[in-house]
Structures are given as structure tokens and as C-alpha cells.
């Protein structure tokens, strides 16, 4: 009798497993059959938000379902990342994933690293720009460095450990000046606005995040971290930081990047459909035009290549934060090896 019961239990378990696998296959085949939520783990107006919205329409057309973009700022993207991971990993909650996955683990803001996500694509690289209020007595990057040498300034950034914090800290390290007091604002655009209002001595954010404020003469761009100077449509020339400080050239261009991710255990057939849609969005002529006007550099990596890029960036930047004295947690304890 006992053998019969065991046999029945085993057969039931096998049938349940087969049924679950069949359900998953059916689910993947019919995906998507309802709207998809795209999390932006920063406030509106920043590079991550901009890229989410420029790809939204094309991806909707490709997948035949609407995308709802929702901003969830805070914790250096850890709030948005946690929300993504807390949902069912079925492809109906995705994330416009910024570079901050490289920092939230070592900064003690989250338990997650790039290993917990599947990066379906990397869209753009976003160079950093240094900004001041037009009425500031700082007119050049050299004057900003001199001012930081003379006294402790306040610097508007998106969040602790973000790309713009790293860019500022790296500038200070390479020029031998003291770090400013960083003032997190929940997004790069918000950091730019803080400088515009005079709430901070200067700001560092993504060039494209502050573009309209610069062109409208509401901000003065001291320099951006690219490989050559850039001329705005209104004729304003923004110098490149590495021309002013040649020791910065080895980092050109420096800033952040923005991609597209889902939890790592999202079914592969669903990931493949999302990759195809994202690839179409980045192939659309509007994307290249967007990158040109917003001074973002197209990366266009997908699948395994995107994941490798996220891994490389995570390992490099995690140890950069550790070496600069920012990180609270040794990257090695998170399984991140130094490159």
C-alpha cells in the first residue's frame, strides 16, 4: 500500500511539473497580452527617463501592448530596483536601467548587483557636464577646480554614488582638490535645477539632462567629459574637460549609461521578445536624432553583449568608488572581482 502511495505522489509531482512547464510555455508564447509597466528609478526629465520615453512608442508598436512609464526615484535607484524585483518575473514589469546598478551594492543602498538582472540592451552612454548658475563668478572648469581647492563647495548630483558623483570625485582626485559636499536631488535634471536656482555652488549631471537649460542661458556649462568640444545649436561652445586636463583623457568619455533590464530569472522566450522590441526601438531614426541633440553616444548592445557591458562597468566602477573612499562595502564581498 505504501509503495502505491509513493508511486501516486511521484506521478502527481511529475504531472504538476509538466503542467507548470506547459503553462510557462503558453504564457511565453502569448506574451504580451496586457500592458507593461516600465520603471524609471529616477525622477522625470533625466537621461534614464528620456530614454524610456523615446523608446516607449516603438516598443508598444512592436509588442502590440501599451507601456506605462512610472518614475520611482530614491535610494540611488534602489527603490525602483526593489520594486522591480518584488513583482512577478513575467516580463510585465521591466526597468529602464541606469548605470547605478554598479554602485547601489557597494554604497550599501541595496543587496542587488548586475547579477540579479538580465540586461536586454544598453542604449546610450551619457557624458557628464559641470554646470553653474549664470550669475556665478565661476566661468571655467579651471576656475571651478581653483574654487574647490580654496574651500569646500556644494555640488548637486542625482544621488550618492551615482555617475555624476563619480565624475566629480574623479575630477577632484585627478586634479588634487578636496571633494565638495554632495547634495543628492533624486535625478540629474533635478541636480541641474538646483544649480540654476543657486541652491548649490555647481552641479554635475548628464549633458543631455541639462541641455534645454543650457541653451536657454539658465545654466552655464563649464565643460563636459567628452573627447572633443561641443557646439550647441545656439552657437555656444562647451569645452571638453580632457583638453583642459589631459590626465582625464584616459577616461573619455566619462559619465553614465542607460539600458533596459528585467529580473535575471525572467523566462528566456519573454526576454527574447523584449530584446527584439528594444533593438527595433534603437534602430529607429528618431533614436539617433535624439542622441545627437541630447549629446548621448549610442551604444546599442543587446543580450549577452549588454550583460557583459553591465558586468564590466559594475566591476570597474565599484572598485573606483571603493578606492576613492565612497563605498561602504568592499566589492569583493559582493562577488565583484577587480579588473
Secondary structure, 3 states (H helix, E strand, C coil): CHHHHHHHHHHHHHHHHHHHHHHHHHHHHHCCCCCEEEEECCCCCCHHHHHHHHHHHHHHHHHCCCEEEEECCCHHHHHHHHHHHHCCCCCCEEEEEEHHHHCCCCCCCCCCCHHHEEEEEEEEEEEEEEEECCCCCCCCHHHHHHHHHHCCCEEEECCCCCHHHHHHHHHHHHHCCCCCEEEECCCHHHHHHHHHHCCCCEEEEEHHHHHHHHHCCCCEEEEECCCCCEECCCCCEECEHHHHCHHHHHHCCCEEEEEEEEECCCCHHHHHHHHHHHHHHHHCHHHHHHHHHHCEEEEEEECHHHHHHHHHHHHHHHHHHHHCCCCCCCHHHHCCCCC
